[in-house]
Amino acid sequence: MSKMIRLAVVLAATVFLAGAVGLAQPPGQTTYRARCQGCHGTSGVPFPGIAKIMGVKAANDPAMKKDSEALMIAAVENGKGKMPAFKGKLTDAQVKAAVEYFRTFMKK
């Protein structure tokens, strides 16, 4: 009987850990999806219509790659062009995490 209990515990722990790993998201992904992807796209590439109307560039665009993390954080906080300011709507940590998540698209 103790072997059955041990097996059940091990199986339960395995399922729990697999679920936790499967649900793990990169920092900033939740904020990016909620606040940014509507214009910047799910993978940092905006829809053509949005890009044209709003002047949004893809994350891998050379002009975007030149911007520093600090400059991007300032753009998110204060707004830039047609992008609204998010200062006061997001915490400093949320802004930083969303920018870091966006910058992962620059490597693709």
N, C-alpha and C positions, 0 to 999 in steps of 0.2 A: 504494500500500500504506500509506503514512503517513496518508492520509486515513481509511482504514479503522481504523487503530490509534487515531487521534485521536477518531474517532466512538465507538469502543468504550470509550475512557477516559471521554469525556463522558457516555455512557450509563450506565456503571458508577457514576460519581460522582453522577449524578442519582438513580439507584435507591437508592444508599446514603443520600443526604441525605433523600430522601422517606421512607425507612424510619425513619431516626433521628427525624425530625420526627413521624411517625405514632406512634412509641413513647414520645415524651416525655410525662411525666405531671406534673401540678402538684405542687409540693413538698407533702408530707404526705399525698398520696392513698394511697400504699401503706400507711402506718401506719394511716390512717383505715380503710381497707378491712379490714385485718387485725384491728384492735383495737376499732373504734368502730361500724362500720356494722351489726353484729349487733343493736344496740339503737337506734342513732340513724338507721338507714336509709341507703340508698345516696345519697340526695340531701338528707339532713338531716330527713327526715320519717319518724318511727318507724312501724312497723306498729301498727295500733290495739290489738292484744292486748298488745304490749310496752309501749306508751304507758300503758295502763291498769294493768298489773301493776307495772311498774317506775317509773311516774311520769315518763316521759321526754317532754319537750316538743319540738315541731318547732323547727328552727333559726329559722324566720320568726315564731315566737310572740313577741308583744310582751315577755313576761317574759324571754325569752332575749336579745332585742335589747338589753335594758338592761344585761346583764352585760358587763363590760369583758373585754378579752383576758387581762389579768392574773388576773382572777377565774376565768376559764375554765381557764387554765393551772393555777391552784391546785386547782381541782376535779378536774382530770385527775390531778394528782400525788398529792393527798391523799384522793381519793374524795369523793363527795357523795351523800347519800341511799343508794340501793341500788347506785350505781356504785362499783366497786372502785377502790382507789388503784393508780396505775401508776408511782409513784416507785420507781426501782430496776429496773423492767421495761422502761422506755423511757428513752432519753437525753433531756436537756433539749431538744436540737434536734428530736428526734422529736415530743415533746409540743408544742412551739411550732408546728412545721409542721402537725401534725394539727389543732390549734386554728385556725390560720390557714385551713386547707382547710375546716374546718367552718363558719367564719365567712363563707366565700364563699356558702354556702347562704342566709344571712340576707338577701342582696341580691335573692334570687329571689322 
